[in-house]
Every structure is written in C-alpha cells, then in structure tokens.
C-alpha cells in the first residue's frame, strides 16, 4: 500500500497540472451524489455512535456500581476482621474456662462415685 501511495505522489509531482484538473473534474462530478450518500452514512453512523455511547455509559455505570459494591464488601470484611480481633481474646478465655469447668466436673464426678461407693459399702 505504501508503494502505491508513493507511486501516486511521484505521478502527481510529474504532472501536477493534469492531476489538479482531473481532481477538479472528479470532485465536480461526485459533488451532487456525495451529500445523499454521506447523509445516510452519517445517519447510520450517528445511530451507531449513539448506541455505542449508550453502551459505554452503561458500562461506566456498571463499573462504578461494582467498585462501590467492592468497596462496601471490603469495608464489611475489615469490620468483621476488627470484631474477630476484639473477640479472639474473649474466645480464648471462654475456651480456657470451659476446659477448667470440664476438669472440675470430672473431679466432682469422681468424688460422687467415691461417696456412692462408700454408701454402698455401709449398706451391706
């Protein structure tokens, strides 16, 4: 394609006056038909451009909504992590308390079993 462009430039330089006349004649012959074709092409082009513009606007709005949703989700996640950090010591303390109570329960059960065994021994 660049060769044909270069060749046309060389041809124009060789015969500038003839080329100018040919272009004037071509332009004059095409001028009346061009606005009709151009206007229908522009109408389609404008419609297509409007549709594209609408699609771009919808896409921009969708991206904005998704960014807002993501920011809200990140904020909720950060709040949940903060609560988890706050609650972690409490959970550990409660876990230790449950373990201690289970140990006490086992101790009490053993004592009750010994007392029952002693009562059984007395009744014989």
C-alpha positions as CSV (number, residue, x, y, z in Angstrom):
1,X,0.0,0.0,0.0
2,X,2.8,2.4,0.8
3,X,4.3,1.7,-2.7
4,X,1.0,2.7,-4.4
5,X,0.9,5.8,-2.2
6,X,4.5,6.6,-3.1
7,X,3.8,6.0,-6.8
8,X,0.8,8.2,-6.8
9,X,2.8,11.0,-5.2
10,X,5.5,10.6,-7.8
11,X,2.9,10.7,-10.5
12,X,1.4,13.9,-9.0
13,X,4.8,15.5,-8.9
14,X,5.4,14.6,-12.5
15,X,2.1,16.0,-13.8
16,X,0.8,18.4,-11.2
17,X,-1.4,20.5,-13.5
18,X,-3.0,17.5,-15.2
19,X,-3.7,15.9,-11.8
20,X,-5.3,19.1,-10.5
21,X,-7.6,19.3,-13.4
22,X,-8.6,15.6,-13.1
23,X,-9.3,16.0,-9.4
24,X,-11.4,19.1,-10.0
25,X,-13.4,17.2,-12.7
26,X,-13.8,14.2,-10.4
27,X,-14.9,16.3,-7.5
28,X,-17.4,18.3,-9.6
29,X,-18.9,15.0,-10.9
30,X,-19.1,13.4,-7.4
31,X,-20.3,16.5,-5.5
32,X,-24.1,16.2,-6.1
33,X,-24.2,12.5,-5.2
34,X,-22.0,12.7,-2.2
35,X,-24.2,14.6,0.2
36,X,-27.0,12.0,-0.1
37,X,-24.7,9.0,0.4
38,X,-22.9,10.9,3.1
39,X,-26.1,11.9,5.0
40,X,-27.4,8.3,5.0
41,X,-24.0,7.1,6.1
42,X,-23.9,9.8,8.7
43,X,-27.4,8.9,9.9
44,X,-26.3,5.3,10.3
45,X,-23.0,6.4,11.8
46,X,-24.8,8.8,14.3
47,X,-27.2,6.0,15.3
48,X,-24.3,3.6,15.7
49,X,-22.4,6.2,17.6
50,X,-25.4,6.8,19.9
51,X,-25.7,3.1,20.5
52,X,-22.0,2.9,21.3
53,X,-22.2,5.9,23.5
54,X,-25.1,4.3,25.4
55,X,-23.3,1.0,25.8
56,X,-20.2,2.9,27.1
57,X,-22.3,4.8,29.5
58,X,-24.0,1.7,30.8
59,X,-20.5,0.0,31.1
60,X,-19.2,3.0,33.1
61,X,-22.2,2.9,35.4
62,X,-21.8,-0.8,35.9
63,X,-18.1,-0.4,36.7
64,X,-19.0,2.3,39.2
65,X,-21.6,0.1,40.9
66,X,-19.2,-2.8,41.0
67,X,-16.5,-0.6,42.5
68,X,-18.9,0.7,45.1
69,X,-20.1,-2.8,45.9
70,X,-16.5,-4.0,46.2
71,X,-15.6,-1.0,48.5
72,X,-18.6,-1.8,50.7
73,X,-17.6,-5.5,50.8
74,X,-14.1,-4.6,51.7
75,X,-15.4,-2.3,54.5
76,X,-17.6,-5.1,55.9
77,X,-14.6,-7.5,55.7
78,X,-12.4,-5.0,57.6
79,X,-15.1,-4.5,60.2
80,X,-15.5,-8.3,60.6
81,X,-11.7,-8.7,61.0
82,X,-11.7,-6.0,63.6
83,X,-14.5,-7.7,65.5
84,X,-12.7,-11.0,65.2
85,X,-9.5,-9.5,66.7
86,X,-11.6,-8.0,69.5
87,X,-13.4,-11.2,70.2
88,X,-10.3,-13.5,69.9
89,X,-9.1,-12.9,73.5
90,X,-12.7,-13.4,74.8
91,X,-13.0,-16.7,72.9
92,X,-9.7,-17.9,74.2
93,X,-10.7,-17.0,77.7
94,X,-14.0,-18.8,77.4
95,X,-12.3,-21.8,75.9
96,X,-10.0,-22.0,78.9
97,X,-12.9,-21.6,81.2
98,X,-14.8,-24.4,79.5
99,X,-11.8,-26.7,79.8
100,X,-11.5,-25.8,83.5
101,X,-15.2,-26.5,84.1
102,X,-14.9,-29.8,82.4
103,X,-12.0,-30.7,84.6
104,X,-14.0,-29.7,87.7
105,X,-16.9,-31.7,86.5
106,X,-14.7,-34.8,86.1
107,X,-13.3,-34.2,89.6
108,X,-16.8,-33.8,91.1
109,X,-18.0,-37.0,89.3
110,X,-15.1,-39.0,90.7
111,X,-15.9,-37.7,94.3
112,X,-19.6,-38.5,93.9
113,X,-18.7,-42.0,92.7
114,X,-16.4,-42.5,95.7
115,X,-19.2,-41.3,98.0
116,X,-21.7,-43.6,96.4
117,X,-19.3,-46.5,96.7
118,X,-18.8,-45.7,100.4
119,X,-22.6,-45.6,100.9
120,X,-23.0,-48.9,99.1
121,X,-20.3,-50.4,101.4
122,X,-22.2,-49.2,104.5
123,X,-25.5,-50.8,103.4
124,X,-24.1,-54.2,103.2
